[in-house]
Amino acid sequence: LFLNPLGMNEKARIHKAALPYLKRDIGGDGWESVGEKVLHAKEYDGLIHLAPFTCMPEIVAQNIMPSTKENIPVLTILCDEQLGKSGMLTRLEAFVDLLKHRRRAKVKT
């Protein structure tokens, strides 16, 4: 009861949500990335997954997130010193267009 206001039980809840997709510890924040997607998928139309370039736990999470039962699009952006503003802006605009299209299609059905 005391741990909840401090957010201490949050890690266990996130871990439990990711458990069907991750059978062992992958290190880093990979658990959190998958678990947060599973927990909050109903609240969002899509997910932008920012990850450091060459981070193995996030690369594992990147490959698992599209295959979860929560069917929302995921755009992964691997960040490094070469990340270009114009290229990223184009990817974000295309992702937003995809989300708008999916939302309109959902409203029609």
C-alpha positions as CSV (number, residue, x, y, z in Angstrom):
1,L,0.0,0.0,0.0
2,F,2.8,2.4,0.9
3,L,4.8,1.6,-2.2
4,N,2.1,2.5,-4.7
5,P,2.4,6.3,-4.2
6,L,6.1,6.0,-4.7
7,G,5.6,4.1,-8.0
8,M,7.5,1.1,-6.6
9,N,4.7,-1.4,-7.6
10,E,4.7,0.1,-11.1
11,K,7.7,-1.9,-12.2
12,A,6.1,-5.2,-11.2
13,R,2.9,-4.3,-13.1
14,I,5.0,-3.4,-16.3
15,H,7.0,-6.6,-15.9
16,K,3.8,-8.7,-15.6
17,A,2.4,-7.1,-18.8
18,A,5.5,-7.8,-20.8
19,L,5.9,-11.4,-19.5
20,P,3.9,-13.1,-22.2
21,Y,6.3,-11.7,-24.8
22,L,9.6,-11.8,-22.9
23,K,10.5,-15.1,-21.3
24,R,13.8,-13.9,-19.8
25,D,15.5,-10.8,-18.8
26,I,16.8,-8.8,-21.7
27,G,18.4,-6.1,-19.7
28,G,18.1,-2.3,-20.1
29,D,14.7,-0.9,-20.6
30,G,13.4,-3.5,-23.0
31,W,10.9,-4.8,-20.4
32,E,9.6,-1.3,-19.8
33,S,9.2,-0.6,-23.6
34,V,7.1,-3.8,-24.2
35,G,5.2,-3.6,-20.9
36,E,4.2,0.1,-21.3
37,K,3.0,-0.6,-24.9
38,V,0.8,-3.5,-23.7
39,L,-0.6,-1.5,-20.7
40,H,-1.4,1.7,-22.6
41,A,-2.3,0.4,-26.1
42,K,-6.0,1.2,-25.7
43,E,-5.3,4.8,-24.8
44,Y,-3.4,5.7,-28.0
45,D,-3.7,5.3,-31.8
46,G,0.0,4.6,-32.2
47,L,3.4,4.5,-30.4
48,I,6.6,6.2,-31.1
49,H,9.5,4.1,-29.7
50,L,12.6,6.1,-29.2
51,A,15.7,4.0,-28.6
52,P,19.4,4.5,-28.5
53,F,21.3,3.2,-31.5
54,T,22.9,-0.2,-30.9
55,C,21.0,-0.8,-27.6
56,M,20.3,-4.5,-27.7
57,P,17.4,-4.6,-25.2
58,E,15.6,-1.9,-27.2
59,I,16.3,-3.8,-30.5
60,V,14.7,-6.9,-28.9
61,A,11.7,-4.8,-27.8
62,Q,11.5,-3.2,-31.3
63,N,11.0,-6.6,-32.8
64,I,8.5,-7.8,-30.2
65,M,6.2,-4.8,-30.1
66,P,4.5,-5.2,-33.5
67,S,3.6,-8.9,-32.6
68,T,1.8,-8.2,-29.4
69,K,-2.0,-8.7,-29.4
70,E,-2.5,-5.0,-29.0
71,N,-2.8,-3.9,-32.6
72,I,-1.4,-0.4,-32.7
73,P,1.3,0.8,-35.1
74,V,4.8,1.3,-33.7
75,L,7.3,3.7,-35.2
76,T,10.8,3.0,-33.8
77,I,13.4,5.8,-34.1
78,L,16.9,4.8,-33.3
79,C,18.7,7.8,-32.0
80,D,22.4,8.6,-32.6
81,E,24.5,11.7,-33.4
82,Q,23.6,11.2,-37.1
83,L,19.9,11.5,-36.7
84,G,18.8,14.1,-39.2
85,K,15.9,16.5,-38.5
86,S,14.4,16.4,-42.0
87,G,14.5,12.6,-42.3
88,M,12.9,12.2,-38.9
89,L,10.2,14.8,-39.7
90,T,9.3,13.0,-42.8
91,R,8.9,9.7,-40.9
92,L,6.8,11.4,-38.2
93,E,4.5,13.0,-40.8
94,A,4.0,9.7,-42.6
95,F,3.3,7.9,-39.2
96,V,0.7,10.6,-38.3
97,D,-0.9,10.1,-41.7
98,L,-1.1,6.4,-41.1
99,L,-2.7,7.0,-37.7
100,K,-5.3,9.4,-39.2
101,H,-6.1,6.8,-41.9
102,R,-6.6,4.0,-39.4
103,R,-8.8,6.2,-37.2
104,R,-11.0,7.2,-40.2
105,A,-11.3,3.6,-41.2
106,K,-12.2,2.6,-37.6
107,V,-15.0,5.2,-37.5
108,K,-16.5,4.0,-40.7
109,T,-16.9,0.4,-39.4
